[in-house]
Amino acid sequence: MKKIKIYSMLLVLVLLFAGCANEDTKPSVTPNETSNGTNAAEKTSITIGMMSSSDVIPYVLINENGLADKYNFELNLEVFTSAKDRDAAFQAGELDGVLTDYIGVCMYQNSGFDVKITGITDGDYLLLAGKNTGITDISQIKGKSIAISENTLIDYTFDDILKNNNIESIDVVREVVPRIPDRLELLRNDKIDLGLMPEPFATLALNDGAILLGSANEFGLYPAVSAFSQTALDEKGEAIKNLYKAYNESVDYMNKTDIRDYEETVIKAVGYPEEMIGKIEIKPFRTSELPSKSEIEEAVVWASNKGLCSKELTYEQMVFDVYAK
C-alpha cells in the first residue's frame, strides 16, 4: 500500500514539473497580441498633408510623445512646399486629410470633391509693414501696396482684417504674388509696402525690422482648419476620432510645458532657422472643435462672391462632427 502511495506522489510531481516546463516554453502573449506576435487590433494608418507652419506643431508632438500608440493609430505627416501639390495629392487619394482653410474646403466642394472640416487649428496671419515705409498703424495703409495671393485664405483673411478696421478693400493696392517666400523678399527689399504672413515668415520679417500692424487672431479670425475626405471618414472614422483625442492631449501638453522643452521640435516642424533657438514664443493653442456656423457661412459668402463655390453651400455640407460621443 505504501508503494502505491509513493508511486502516486511521484507521478503527481512528474506531471507538475512537466506542466511548468511547458509553461516556460510558451511565448508570452499580451492582451492585445495574438500567439504569432501580431496585434489583435491592427493600427489604422492616417496620412495628413500639410505645409510648414505653426499649425503642425500639435500633430508632430502626437508622434514624438507617443500619443499615436496610446490611441492605437499610425500617423503619417506629409509636408508640402506648395498648396497646389498638397491638393493634387489629396485629390489623388494619397492623403486622408489636410491642414487647409475655409476657402480651400469651399473650393474642394465646388469641384465635386467631398471634403469635410473636422477641426480647428491655431495658426495666425500677421499684417506687416516694411521697415522703411513709415507705417506704424493700420490706419495708415490706405493707398499702400500689398503682395498677396488671389482667391485664397490670405486674400480672405486680409479682407476680414480690413473690414474689422473700417477700411475698404479697394483702398489698398493688391499685387498678386503667389509664393510666400517671394512676398517676404519683396517686403525685405522695400519693393512692396505690406505683407500678410504666416509663420515662420512673419517672425523672419519682424526680425528684419518689419512693423506689426495686426493679425487675424487679434480680430477673432481663425480661418485655418483640419479636414478629411468623406471617404476617409467613412473608412477610418474611429481612428480619426482618436486622432483628435490625441491632438487635444498634445495641445494640453504644449500649454502646460515650457517651450524650451520642445523647441527643437517647433524649429523643425515650422521651419524656423537654427539661430531662432531660445527666441521662439508660441501663444496658447485651443483644443480642437468644429468652427462656428457663422464663421463658415461668412467664408461661403466671400467665396461665392468670388465665384469659387455655390452660395447654396451649407454648414452641414462643410463639416463632420468627430467629437460626438
CORPE-V640996 format. One record per residue. N is the residue number from 1. RES is the residue in one small letter. PHI is phi in whole degrees, 0 to 359 (* if undefined). OMEGA is omega in whole degrees, -180 to 180 (999 if undefined). D_LAST is the distance of its C-alpha to the last C-alpha in Angstrom with 1 decimal. Layout:
# CORPE-V640996
n->N res->RES phi->PHI omega->OMEGA d_last->D_LAST
n->N res->RES phi->PHI omega->OMEGA d_last->D_LAST
This chain:
# CORPE-V640996
n->1 res->m phi->* omega->178 d_last->69.6
n->2 res->k phi->300 omega->-179 d_last->68.9
n->3 res->k phi->299 omega->-180 d_last->68.6
n->4 res->i phi->298 omega->180 d_last->66.1
n->5 res->k phi->295 omega->-180 d_last->63.9
n->6 res->i phi->297 omega->179 d_last->64.2
n->7 res->y phi->300 omega->-180 d_last->63.4
n->8 res->s phi->295 omega->180 d_last->60.3
n->9 res->m phi->295 omega->178 d_last->59.1
n->10 res->l phi->298 omega->180 d_last->59.7
n->11 res->l phi->297 omega->179 d_last->57.8
n->12 res->v phi->297 omega->-179 d_last->54.7
n->13 res->l phi->296 omega->178 d_last->54.9
n->14 res->v phi->299 omega->-180 d_last->55.2
n->15 res->l phi->296 omega->179 d_last->52.1
n->16 res->l phi->297 omega->180 d_last->50.1
n->17 res->f phi->295 omega->178 d_last->51.2
n->18 res->a phi->295 omega->179 d_last->50.4
n->19 res->g phi->296 omega->179 d_last->46.9
n->20 res->c phi->296 omega->180 d_last->46.3
n->21 res->a phi->298 omega->180 d_last->47.8
n->22 res->n phi->296 omega->179 d_last->45.4
n->23 res->e phi->297 omega->-177 d_last->42.4
n->24 res->d phi->294 omega->-177 d_last->43.6
n->25 res->t phi->272 omega->180 d_last->43.9
n->26 res->k phi->282 omega->175 d_last->40.3
n->27 res->p phi->292 omega->177 d_last->37.9
n->28 res->s phi->287 omega->-178 d_last->35.0
n->29 res->v phi->235 omega->178 d_last->31.7
n->30 res->t phi->283 omega->-179 d_last->28.4
n->31 res->p phi->304 omega->-177 d_last->25.4
n->32 res->n phi->262 omega->-174 d_last->23.9
n->33 res->e phi->232 omega->175 d_last->27.3
n->34 res->t phi->271 omega->-177 d_last->29.6
n->35 res->s phi->295 omega->179 d_last->33.3
n->36 res->n phi->267 omega->174 d_last->34.3
n->37 res->g phi->88 omega->180 d_last->32.3
n->38 res->t phi->269 omega->179 d_last->29.6
n->39 res->n phi->292 omega->177 d_last->25.8
n->40 res->a phi->293 omega->177 d_last->24.4
n->41 res->a phi->250 omega->-178 d_last->21.1
n->42 res->e phi->296 omega->179 d_last->22.6
n->43 res->k phi->288 omega->175 d_last->21.1
n->44 res->t phi->275 omega->-180 d_last->19.9
n->45 res->s phi->271 omega->177 d_last->22.0
n->46 res->i phi->241 omega->180 d_last->20.8
n->47 res->t phi->244 omega->-178 d_last->23.7
n->48 res->i phi->240 omega->176 d_last->23.6
n->49 res->g phi->264 omega->-176 d_last->26.8
n->50 res->m phi->206 omega->173 d_last->27.7
n->51 res->m phi->253 omega->179 d_last->30.8
n->52 res->s phi->296 omega->178 d_last->32.0
n->53 res->s phi->192 omega->180 d_last->30.8
n->54 res->s phi->293 omega->178 d_last->29.0
n->55 res->d phi->302 omega->-171 d_last->25.7
n->56 res->v phi->279 omega->-172 d_last->25.8
n->57 res->i phi->304 omega->-179 d_last->26.2
n->58 res->p phi->300 omega->-179 d_last->22.6
n->59 res->y phi->291 omega->178 d_last->22.3
n->60 res->v phi->296 omega->-180 d_last->25.7
n->61 res->l phi->290 omega->175 d_last->24.7
n->62 res->i phi->304 omega->179 d_last->21.7
n->63 res->n phi->287 omega->-176 d_last->24.4
n->64 res->e phi->294 omega->-178 d_last->27.0
n->65 res->n phi->264 omega->175 d_last->24.9
n->66 res->g phi->73 omega->-177 d_last->23.7
n->67 res->l phi->284 omega->177 d_last->20.0
n->68 res->a phi->296 omega->177 d_last->19.9
n->69 res->d phi->294 omega->-179 d_last->21.3
n->70 res->k phi->302 omega->-177 d_last->18.9
n->71 res->y phi->260 omega->170 d_last->15.8
n->72 res->n phi->61 omega->169 d_last->18.0
n->73 res->f phi->216 omega->177 d_last->18.8
n->74 res->e phi->248 omega->-176 d_last->22.0
n->75 res->l phi->250 omega->176 d_last->22.3
n->76 res->n phi->249 omega->-179 d_last->25.5
n->77 res->l phi->250 omega->180 d_last->26.5
n->78 res->e phi->254 omega->-177 d_last->29.3
n->79 res->v phi->263 omega->-179 d_last->31.3
n->80 res->f phi->245 omega->178 d_last->33.4
n->81 res->t phi->265 omega->177 d_last->36.3
n->82 res->s phi->218 omega->179 d_last->36.0
n->83 res->a phi->296 omega->180 d_last->33.3
n->84 res->k phi->297 omega->180 d_last->35.3
n->85 res->d phi->293 omega->178 d_last->35.1
n->86 res->r phi->300 omega->-178 d_last->31.4
n->87 res->d phi->294 omega->179 d_last->30.9
n->88 res->a phi->296 omega->178 d_last->33.3
n->89 res->a phi->294 omega->179 d_last->31.5
n->90 res->f phi->296 omega->-178 d_last->28.1
n->91 res->q phi->291 omega->178 d_last->29.7
n->92 res->a phi->279 omega->179 d_last->31.4
n->93 res->g phi->84 omega->-180 d_last->28.2
n->94 res->e phi->278 omega->-180 d_last->29.0
n->95 res->l phi->236 omega->174 d_last->25.9
n->96 res->d phi->275 omega->-177 d_last->22.2
n->97 res->g phi->208 omega->-179 d_last->21.6
n->98 res->v phi->215 omega->164 d_last->23.6
n->99 res->l phi->267 omega->-173 d_last->23.9
n->100 res->t phi->219 omega->-177 d_last->25.4
n->101 res->d phi->201 omega->-179 d_last->25.5
n->102 res->y phi->307 omega->-174 d_last->25.2
n->103 res->i phi->292 omega->178 d_last->28.7
n->104 res->g phi->299 omega->180 d_last->28.1
n->105 res->v phi->292 omega->174 d_last->25.1
n->106 res->c phi->303 omega->-178 d_last->27.3
n->107 res->m phi->288 omega->174 d_last->30.0
n->108 res->y phi->302 omega->-178 d_last->27.9
n->109 res->q phi->299 omega->-179 d_last->26.8
n->110 res->n phi->294 omega->-179 d_last->30.5
n->111 res->s phi->272 omega->180 d_last->31.7
n->112 res->g phi->89 omega->178 d_last->29.5
n->113 res->f phi->265 omega->-173 d_last->27.2
n->114 res->d phi->280 omega->-179 d_last->23.6
n->115 res->v phi->238 omega->-177 d_last->21.8
n->116 res->k phi->239 omega->172 d_last->18.6
n->117 res->i phi->288 omega->-178 d_last->17.9
n->118 res->t phi->240 omega->-179 d_last->14.7
n->119 res->g phi->194 omega->178 d_last->15.7
n->120 res->i phi->256 omega->172 d_last->18.6
n->121 res->t phi->229 omega->-170 d_last->21.4
n->122 res->d phi->242 omega->176 d_last->24.1
n->123 res->g phi->293 omega->180 d_last->27.4
n->124 res->d phi->246 omega->179 d_last->30.2
n->125 res->y phi->229 omega->-172 d_last->33.3
n->126 res->l phi->259 omega->176 d_last->36.5
n->127 res->l phi->273 omega->-174 d_last->39.4
n->128 res->l phi->237 omega->173 d_last->42.6
n->129 res->a phi->250 omega->178 d_last->46.3
n->130 res->g phi->300 omega->-174 d_last->48.9
n->131 res->k phi->296 omega->-178 d_last->50.9
n->132 res->n phi->253 omega->-178 d_last->54.1
n->133 res->t phi->279 omega->-175 d_last->53.0
n->134 res->g phi->80 omega->180 d_last->53.7
n->135 res->i phi->276 omega->179 d_last->50.4
n->136 res->t phi->235 omega->-178 d_last->48.7
n->137 res->d phi->216 omega->-177 d_last->46.6
n->138 res->i phi->297 omega->179 d_last->44.5
n->139 res->s phi->293 omega->-176 d_last->46.9
n->140 res->q phi->263 omega->-172 d_last->49.5
n->141 res->i phi->270 omega->179 d_last->47.9
n->142 res->k phi->300 omega->-180 d_last->49.4
n->143 res->g phi->84 omega->-180 d_last->51.6
n->144 res->k phi->272 omega->-177 d_last->50.3
n->145 res->s phi->255 omega->176 d_last->49.0
n->146 res->i phi->227 omega->174 d_last->45.6
n->147 res->a phi->271 omega->-172 d_last->44.7
n->148 res->i phi->207 omega->172 d_last->41.5
n->149 res->s phi->270 omega->-173 d_last->39.7
n->150 res->e phi->256 omega->177 d_last->39.6
n->151 res->n phi->58 omega->-177 d_last->36.7
n->152 res->t phi->228 omega->175 d_last->34.2
n->153 res->l phi->306 omega->-177 d_last->31.6
n->154 res->i phi->292 omega->175 d_last->34.5
n->155 res->d phi->300 omega->179 d_last->36.5
n->156 res->y phi->296 omega->-179 d_last->33.7
n->157 res->t phi->296 omega->180 d_last->33.1
n->158 res->f phi->296 omega->177 d_last->36.9
n->159 res->d phi->300 omega->-180 d_last->37.1
n->160 res->d phi->293 omega->178 d_last->34.4
n->161 res->i phi->297 omega->178 d_last->36.3
n->162 res->l phi->300 omega->-179 d_last->39.5
n->163 res->k phi->300 omega->180 d_last->38.0
n->164 res->n phi->292 omega->180 d_last->36.8
n->165 res->n phi->246 omega->177 d_last->40.4
n->166 res->n phi->56 omega->177 d_last->42.2
n->167 res->i phi->243 omega->179 d_last->43.7
n->168 res->e phi->284 omega->-179 d_last->44.1
n->169 res->s phi->301 omega->-177 d_last->43.0
n->170 res->i phi->286 omega->-179 d_last->46.6
n->171 res->d phi->283 omega->180 d_last->48.0
n->172 res->v phi->240 omega->-179 d_last->47.0
n->173 res->v phi->277 omega->-178 d_last->48.6
n->174 res->r phi->261 omega->174 d_last->46.1
n->175 res->e phi->245 omega->-175 d_last->47.3
n->176 res->v phi->284 omega->177 d_last->45.0
n->177 res->v phi->227 omega->-171 d_last->44.5
n->178 res->p phi->299 omega->-173 d_last->41.7
n->179 res->r phi->268 omega->-179 d_last->41.4
n->180 res->i phi->298 omega->178 d_last->40.2
n->181 res->p phi->302 omega->178 d_last->42.7
n->182 res->d phi->292 omega->178 d_last->45.5
n->183 res->r phi->295 omega->178 d_last->44.4
n->184 res->l phi->298 omega->180 d_last->44.5
n->185 res->e phi->296 omega->178 d_last->48.0
n->186 res->l phi->298 omega->180 d_last->49.2
n->187 res->l phi->291 omega->180 d_last->48.0
n->188 res->r phi->297 omega->-174 d_last->49.6
n->189 res->n phi->261 omega->176 d_last->52.9
n->190 res->d phi->60 omega->178 d_last->53.2
n->191 res->k phi->268 omega->-178 d_last->52.9
n->192 res->i phi->212 omega->-177 d_last->50.1
n->193 res->d phi->274 omega->-170 d_last->49.4
n->194 res->l phi->227 omega->173 d_last->45.6
n->195 res->g phi->213 omega->175 d_last->42.5
n->196 res->l phi->246 omega->-166 d_last->38.8
n->197 res->m phi->237 omega->166 d_last->37.4
n->198 res->p phi->274 omega->171 d_last->34.2
n->199 res->e phi->283 omega->5 d_last->34.4
n->200 res->p phi->272 omega->-174 d_last->36.5
n->201 res->f phi->296 omega->-180 d_last->39.0
n->202 res->a phi->297 omega->-180 d_last->38.7
n->203 res->t phi->294 omega->177 d_last->39.6
n->204 res->l phi->298 omega->179 d_last->42.4
n->205 res->a phi->293 omega->179 d_last->43.9
n->206 res->l phi->298 omega->178 d_last->43.7
n->207 res->n phi->293 omega->177 d_last->45.5
n->208 res->d phi->271 omega->176 d_last->48.2
n->209 res->g phi->108 omega->178 d_last->48.7
n->210 res->a phi->298 omega->-177 d_last->46.5
n->211 res->i phi->255 omega->179 d_last->45.7
n->212 res->l phi->280 omega->-179 d_last->42.1
n->213 res->l phi->253 omega->-178 d_last->41.9
n->214 res->g phi->161 omega->179 d_last->38.2
n->215 res->s phi->210 omega->179 d_last->34.8
n->216 res->a phi->298 omega->-178 d_last->31.9
n->217 res->n phi->298 omega->180 d_last->29.6
n->218 res->e phi->303 omega->-179 d_last->32.3
n->219 res->f phi->257 omega->175 d_last->31.9
n->220 res->g phi->79 omega->180 d_last->28.1
n->221 res->l phi->257 omega->176 d_last->27.8
n->222 res->y phi->233 omega->-171 d_last->25.3
n->223 res->p phi->279 omega->-179 d_last->25.8
n->224 res->a phi->274 omega->-175 d_last->24.8
n->225 res->v phi->219 omega->168 d_last->21.4
n->226 res->s phi->255 omega->-176 d_last->19.7
n->227 res->a phi->210 omega->179 d_last->19.3
n->228 res->f phi->230 omega->174 d_last->19.0
n->229 res->s phi->292 omega->178 d_last->20.9
n->230 res->q phi->298 omega->177 d_last->19.2
n->231 res->t phi->300 omega->179 d_last->20.9
n->232 res->a phi->295 omega->179 d_last->19.1
n->233 res->l phi->296 omega->178 d_last->15.7
n->234 res->d phi->290 omega->-173 d_last->16.7
n->235 res->e phi->270 omega->-173 d_last->18.2
n->236 res->k phi->229 omega->-173 d_last->16.2
n->237 res->g phi->305 omega->-177 d_last->12.7
n->238 res->e phi->293 omega->179 d_last->11.2
n->239 res->a phi->295 omega->180 d_last->13.9
n->240 res->i phi->292 omega->174 d_last->13.4
n->241 res->k phi->298 omega->179 d_last->9.8
n->242 res->n phi->292 omega->176 d_last->11.6
n->243 res->l phi->303 omega->-178 d_last->14.4
n->244 res->y phi->287 omega->172 d_last->12.7
n->245 res->k phi->296 omega->178 d_last->11.8
n->246 res->a phi->294 omega->179 d_last->15.5
n->247 res->y phi->301 omega->-177 d_last->16.6
n->248 res->n phi->293 omega->176 d_last->15.4
n->249 res->e phi->291 omega->177 d_last->17.1
n->250 res->s phi->295 omega->177 d_last->20.1
n->251 res->v phi->297 omega->179 d_last->20.3
n->252 res->d phi->300 omega->176 d_last->20.3
n->253 res->y phi->298 omega->-179 d_last->23.1
n->254 res->m phi->301 omega->-175 d_last->25.0
n->255 res->n phi->288 omega->-177 d_last->25.0
n->256 res->k phi->253 omega->-173 d_last->26.2
n->257 res->t phi->244 omega->176 d_last->28.7
n->258 res->d phi->301 omega->-177 d_last->32.2
n->259 res->i phi->300 omega->180 d_last->32.3
n->260 res->r phi->297 omega->180 d_last->35.5
n->261 res->d phi->285 omega->179 d_last->33.4
n->262 res->y phi->223 omega->-177 d_last->31.8
n->263 res->e phi->297 omega->179 d_last->34.3
n->264 res->e phi->298 omega->176 d_last->35.6
n->265 res->t phi->298 omega->180 d_last->32.2
n->266 res->v phi->298 omega->-179 d_last->32.0
n->267 res->i phi->300 omega->-180 d_last->35.6
n->268 res->k phi->290 omega->-175 d_last->34.9
n->269 res->a phi->291 omega->-175 d_last->31.6
n->270 res->v phi->273 omega->-179 d_last->32.8
n->271 res->g phi->100 omega->176 d_last->36.4
n->272 res->y phi->289 omega->174 d_last->38.3
n->273 res->p phi->291 omega->-177 d_last->41.9
n->274 res->e phi->302 omega->-178 d_last->42.6
n->275 res->e phi->292 omega->178 d_last->44.8
n->276 res->m phi->277 omega->179 d_last->41.7
n->277 res->i phi->303 omega->-180 d_last->41.0
n->278 res->g phi->88 omega->-176 d_last->40.9
n->279 res->k phi->243 omega->-174 d_last->40.6
n->280 res->i phi->281 omega->175 d_last->37.0
n->281 res->e phi->233 omega->180 d_last->34.7
n->282 res->i phi->230 omega->176 d_last->31.1
n->283 res->k phi->289 omega->176 d_last->29.4
n->284 res->p phi->302 omega->177 d_last->26.1
n->285 res->f phi->268 omega->174 d_last->23.1
n->286 res->r phi->269 omega->171 d_last->20.0
n->287 res->t phi->291 omega->-173 d_last->16.5
n->288 res->s phi->283 omega->176 d_last->15.0
n->289 res->e phi->200 omega->176 d_last->13.3
n->290 res->l phi->283 omega->175 d_last->14.3
n->291 res->p phi->293 omega->-177 d_last->18.0
n->292 res->s phi->289 omega->-180 d_last->19.0
n->293 res->k phi->298 omega->-178 d_last->20.3
n->294 res->s phi->296 omega->179 d_last->23.8
n->295 res->e phi->297 omega->180 d_last->24.0
n->296 res->i phi->294 omega->-178 d_last->23.3
n->297 res->e phi->296 omega->177 d_last->25.7
n->298 res->e phi->296 omega->179 d_last->28.4
n->299 res->a phi->293 omega->179 d_last->28.2
n->300 res->v phi->296 omega->178 d_last->28.4
n->301 res->v phi->299 omega->-180 d_last->31.5
n->302 res->w phi->299 omega->-177 d_last->33.1
n->303 res->a phi->295 omega->-180 d_last->32.5
n->304 res->s phi->292 omega->177 d_last->33.7
n->305 res->n phi->293 omega->177 d_last->36.8
n->306 res->k phi->270 omega->-178 d_last->37.6
n->307 res->g phi->77 omega->-176 d_last->37.3
n->308 res->l phi->267 omega->179 d_last->34.3
n->309 res->c phi->197 omega->178 d_last->32.0
n->310 res->s phi->284 omega->177 d_last->32.0
n->311 res->k phi->289 omega->180 d_last->31.6
n->312 res->e phi->276 omega->-179 d_last->29.6
n->313 res->l phi->298 omega->-174 d_last->26.6
n->314 res->t phi->255 omega->177 d_last->23.6
n->315 res->y phi->302 omega->-178 d_last->20.5
n->316 res->e phi->296 omega->177 d_last->18.4
n->317 res->q phi->283 omega->-174 d_last->20.6
n->318 res->m phi->263 omega->-173 d_last->20.2
n->319 res->v phi->235 omega->174 d_last->16.5
n->320 res->f phi->219 omega->-175 d_last->13.4
n->321 res->d phi->274 omega->178 d_last->9.9
n->322 res->v phi->262 omega->-175 d_last->8.5
n->323 res->y phi->256 omega->-179 d_last->6.3
n->324 res->a phi->297 omega->-180 d_last->3.8
n->325 res->k phi->290 omega->999 d_last->0.0
